[in-house]
Amino acid sequence: MRAADILPDDVDTGEFAGTVIRKGTVAAFLANAETFSDPGASTAAKAIAEFHILEAVPALQALGLFAVMEVRDPNLRHCIADWTEAGRRER
């Protein structure tokens, strides 16, 4: 399967598992994860990256990303797990 089979070039969003997800969400997550994990990144840059990462978690879960891939950076993995667990407790 190719990317265009999931979202054609002229389509910017799709619905997956009941969640509307914008094209580019996974790429943005990867870019933010890189910043979050960069020891040379500023505290402010890491905080912004963390905000955007956590904002994307529901979409990434709807896509099934975390069911087939594991975040290697332990700090980021725990951050996502803590946020996900907190969301489950609120429901």
C-alpha positions as CSV (number, residue, x, y, z in Angstrom):
1,M,0.0,0.0,0.0
2,R,1.2,3.5,-0.8
3,A,0.5,6.8,1.0
4,A,-1.7,7.9,-1.9
5,D,-3.9,4.8,-1.3
6,I,-4.6,6.0,2.2
7,L,-5.0,9.8,1.5
8,P,-4.9,10.9,-2.2
9,D,-2.9,14.0,-3.0
10,D,-5.9,16.2,-3.1
11,V,-7.2,15.1,0.4
12,D,-5.8,16.6,3.6
13,T,-7.6,14.6,6.3
14,G,-9.0,11.2,6.8
15,E,-11.1,9.5,9.5
16,F,-9.5,6.6,11.2
17,A,-11.1,4.7,14.1
18,G,-13.5,7.6,14.5
19,T,-10.8,10.3,14.7
20,V,-10.2,12.9,11.9
21,I,-6.5,13.0,11.3
22,R,-4.6,15.5,9.3
23,K,-2.1,14.5,6.6
24,G,1.4,15.0,8.1
25,T,0.5,14.0,11.6
26,V,3.0,11.2,11.7
27,A,5.8,13.3,10.1
28,A,5.1,16.1,12.6
29,F,5.3,13.6,15.5
30,L,8.6,12.3,14.3
31,A,10.0,15.8,13.9
32,N,8.8,16.7,17.4
33,A,10.2,13.5,18.9
34,E,13.6,14.3,17.4
35,T,13.5,17.8,19.1
36,F,12.3,16.3,22.4
37,S,15.1,13.8,22.4
38,D,17.8,16.2,21.2
39,P,20.2,16.9,24.1
40,G,21.2,20.2,22.4
41,A,17.6,21.4,22.1
42,S,16.6,24.3,24.4
43,T,14.2,23.7,27.3
44,A,11.6,25.8,25.5
45,A,11.9,23.9,22.2
46,K,11.6,20.6,24.1
47,A,8.5,21.9,25.9
48,I,6.9,23.0,22.6
49,A,7.7,19.6,21.1
50,E,6.2,17.8,24.1
51,F,3.0,19.8,23.8
52,H,2.6,18.9,20.1
53,I,3.5,15.3,20.7
54,L,0.9,14.8,23.4
55,E,-1.6,16.7,21.2
56,A,-1.1,14.1,18.5
57,V,-1.2,11.0,20.7
58,P,-5.0,10.3,20.2
59,A,-4.5,10.5,16.4
60,L,-1.5,8.2,16.5
61,Q,-3.4,5.8,18.7
62,A,-6.3,5.8,16.2
63,L,-3.8,5.1,13.4
64,G,-2.5,2.1,15.5
65,L,1.1,3.5,15.4
66,F,1.9,2.5,19.0
67,A,0.5,-1.0,18.4
68,V,3.2,-1.8,15.9
69,M,6.1,0.6,17.0
70,E,7.6,1.4,20.3
71,V,9.1,4.8,21.1
72,R,12.8,4.1,21.8
73,D,13.6,7.2,23.8
74,P,12.7,6.2,27.4
75,N,11.8,9.7,28.5
76,L,9.5,10.2,25.6
77,R,8.0,6.8,26.0
78,H,7.2,7.5,29.7
79,C,5.8,10.9,28.9
80,I,3.4,9.4,26.3
81,A,2.5,6.5,28.7
82,D,1.9,8.9,31.6
83,W,-0.3,11.1,29.5
84,T,-2.2,8.2,28.1
85,E,-2.8,6.7,31.5
86,A,-3.9,10.0,32.9
87,G,-6.5,10.3,30.1
88,R,-7.8,6.8,30.8
89,R,-8.3,7.7,34.5
90,E,-10.3,10.8,33.5
91,R,-12.8,8.7,31.5
